[in-house]
Amino acid sequence: YFFLHGLLGRRLRSIALESSHLLLAAASADDHELRALASLALSCLGQSPHRGQEAPVLAQTLTELLRPLEGEDVNSATRVRRLEAAAALLGAASLRHDFVLRIPNSGAPARLCRDALINLLGDKRLEVRIASQTALAPLLRLETSEACTKQARDFAVLGAANSVDSAVHGLSAMLSAAGSLGVPPWLGAVIEGLSEVGKTRDAKKEVERTVQAFLKQQQGSRDLWKRCQSRLTESRMELLKARRGTMSYYS
């Protein structure tokens, strides 16, 4: 309650970020009431201005929240809850300070925050991957068309540095971002990437769920669905249909 009132009243600006480790510990506790209060406080913290922090320092402070703790069990529920909360905080704070983070060093602080979330897409726990995907999607909406096209192609290339999980959730974040941007030019690259990754047996079901969610969003109205169809080439529409798993409402 103290942190909630202090953050809402903007009375904790000088120690706001210093409280993040305490709040993350509370957000990963076994007590569900404590977790709920900590989550609310972290939400306020993520949307609070940190004007006293230099952009590189702010980015470094935020990304360090995702680092593993000494002696932490990688399979524990506590770790999962901590990383879920940390990913949400990093995403919200990066979005809140995007303009400031893009000014120094050609936007290096903003890239540091975005790359930290991208690295988390390959975590072994599904809950953590989904939390990172959710936090990453709004940040991708702020990128240029060229940057998004390149990012989609990078996600689609599987290898030692890019696992199937990372590719699926990265492309899913991009598809989610594209769905709220009115079918941007780089959507085609995302669809092609999902189609390639979806050929992998481990990724098939997750790709189908992602495509179904996108189609459901676009089919919210006939006008929206017709606009989507008109802006995508026939070949890319066929790729979407091939990866949706089930029939869509307006097909």
N, C-alpha and C positions, 0 to 999 in steps of 0.2 A: 504493500500500500504506500509506503514511504517513497519508493522509487516511482511508482505510477504518478502520484501527486506531484513529486518533484520534477519529473520529466514533462508532465502536462503543464505545470506552472513555470517551466523553463528556469527553474532554480538550481538545477544540477548540471548546467552546461560545462562547468570546469572539470567535473569528475564523471561526466556521463559515460564516456568510452571506457574509463577505468572500471566502471561497474559491470561491464559486459561479461567478464569471466564469472563474476558472482551470479549474474542473472542466467548465464548459460548453465551453470551448475544447478541452479534452482529449476531450470527448464528440463533438466535431465533426471530430476529426483523421482523417487518412487511415489511420493505424495501427489495425487492428481490435482488437488486444490492449489498446491504450491506451483505446480507446473503451469496451471492455467493463469495464475497471477504473473508468473515470470514471462510467459508468452506475451501477455498484454504489455508488460513493461518493455520487452524487447521490441515489440511492434512500435511503441512510442519512441524508443531509442533509435530505431532504424529511420524514422521519419523526422527526427530532430536535427536541426542545423548544428554543424560543428565548425563554426567560423574560426575558432582559434587554432585549428589544425592546418598545417601545410598539406597540400594534396598528396605528395609522396608519402608523408608520414601517416596520413589518414588511411591511404590504400594499404600500406604495410600493416597497420594496426588491425584493419578489418580482415585481411587475408590470413593473418596469424591465428585468427580464431578457428580456422579450419584445420590447423595442424594437429597431429595426434598427440595425446597427452602421455607422459611417461608412465609406463606400466598399465596402460589402458587395454582392456580386453576388446579385441576387434569384433568379437561376436556379441558383445553385451548390449542389452537394450539401452543402457545409460549412454553408451557411445552413439548409438543411432539417434536417440532423442537430442543429444548435444549437437550433432552435426546437422540434424534437421533444423534446429533453431538457429545455428550459426549460419547456415546457408540462407535462410530467410532474412536474417539480419544483414548479411553482406549484400544480398540483392536489393533490399529496401534502401540501405544507406548509399549504395552505388547509384541507384536511380535518383535518390534525393540530391546527390552531389555530382551528378554526371557532368554538368557544365564545368564545374571547378576541377574535376579530375581529368578533363580532357585538355586543359590549358598547358600544364608543364610537360616538357620533354615529348612533344607531339602526341600527347594523350597516353603516355606510358602508365600513369596511375590507373586510368580507366581500364586499360588492357590487363593490368595485373589483377584487378578485381574480377574481370570477366574470365580470364584464364584460370583463376582459382576455382571458379564454379565449373568450368569445363573439365578440369582435372577430377573434380568430385563425381562427374558423370560415370566414371568407371569404377566407383566403389562397389564392393562385393554385396552390399545390402541394398535391396530394391528401394526401401523407404528413403535412404539417403540419395539415391540417384533421382528419384522423383522430386524430392525437395530441391535438389540442385537444378533440375530441369525447370521447375516452376519459377525459381528465382532468376534463372538465366533468360527466360523468354521475354520479359519486358525490356531487358537491356539490349536484346538483339533488334528490337523495333527501332532503336535509336541509331543503328549503324547504316552506312550508305549501302546502296544497291550493290555496288561492286564488292564491298567487304562481305556482305551476306552471301553473295554468289560464291566467293572464294571460301568462306567458312563452310557452306553446304558441301562443296566438293572435298574439302579437307575431312569433314566428318565421314564422308562416304568411302574414303580410302582406309581399308582395314589393314592393320599391321601391329607391330609390337607396341607402337606408341598410341594406337587407337583401337581399343577393343570393340567387340560387337555391342556390348552394353553402352559404351561411350558414344558409338555411332548412332545407335537407335535413339537414345535419349537426347543427344544433341540435335539430331534432325527433327525429333518430336518437338523440341523447344522452338525450333525454327518454324515448323508447321503451325504451331500454336500462335507464334508471333505474326506469321503471314495471315492467319485467319482474321486478325483484327485490323489488318492494314489494307483491306480491299483488294486482295490478290496482287501483291507487288511483283515486279519483273523477275525477282530471284526465286519465286515460288517454284518455277519449273525445275531449277537445279535441285531444290529440296525433294520434289517428287521423284526425280530421277535417282537421287541418292537413296531415298527410302526403298525404291523399287529394287535397287542393287543389293542393299543390305538385307532386305526382306527375303532374298533367296537363301540366306543362311537359316538353317533350321532353328537355331537358338533364338533368332530374332523374329521369326514369322508371326507369332501370336502378338508380340508387342507392337510390331509394325501395323498389324491389322487393327488393333485397338486405337492406335494413333490416327490412322486414316479414317476409321469410323467416327472418331470424335470430331475430326476436321469436317467431314461430310455432314455430320449432324448439325454443326454450327452453320455451315454454308447453306444448308437446306432449311434454315429457320424460317425463311420466307421464299416464295417463288422468285421474287425480284432479285434477291441476293444470290440464289442458286443460278439463275440465268446469267447474272453478271459474271459469276465464277466460270461458268461454261464458256461464255463468250471471250474471256481473257486467257483461257488455257487452250493450247493446241489440242487437236483431236488425239494425237499420240499420247500426250500427257494425261488427258482424261482417261484414256484406256489404261494407262499405268495405275492411276488411282483406283479404277474399278477392279483391276487385277489384284490389288493389295488390300481391298476393303474387307474381304472375308465373307460378308453377307450382303444382300441386296440393299440398296439405298431407297429411300421413300419416293423420290421423284425420278428414278431411273426409267 
